[in-house]
Amino acid sequence: MEIEEIGVGARLGMRGLKNRGMMEISENPKSGDFVLVISKGIRRRWLMFNVPQGMWRVKCSKEEVSEAMNKFLAEKILA
């Protein structure tokens, strides 16, 4: 596994890769709960919009974030 920090230019340079999914992690400042928005099969439409094949929202505690991410990777994104 390779982990490296990249900038915007490097991210834009990865256009030729097939997008399998996107994951966004947000925190509700009032309750402290985490909200995960997970999308599968992102396709670019009309040169402007990214349209997912499926999208899910998961509300969980900080301790459950890793478990939820692993579950969706295994069952939805990488399946």
C-alpha positions, 0 to 999 in steps of 0.5 A, a space after each residue: 500500500 502506498 499513501 502520499 499526500 497530493 495536491 489539486 493538480 495531481 488529482 486532476 491528472 487522474 482523470 483516466 482512472 475508472 471511478 468506483 465510488 466516493 466517500 464523504 465523512 462529515 460530523 454533526 457538531 450538535 450531536 457529535 454523530 458522523 454522517 457518511 455519504 457513500 456513492 457507487 459508480 460515479 459517471 460524468 454526464 454532460 461534462 458537468 455532473 457526476 451521477 452515481 449508480 447508487 448512493 447511501 447515507 450512514 449515521 453512526 458514532 465515531 467508533 462505528 465509522 471504520 466498520 461502516 466504511 469497511 462494510 460498504 467497501 466490501 458489499 457495495 463498492 468492491 463487490 
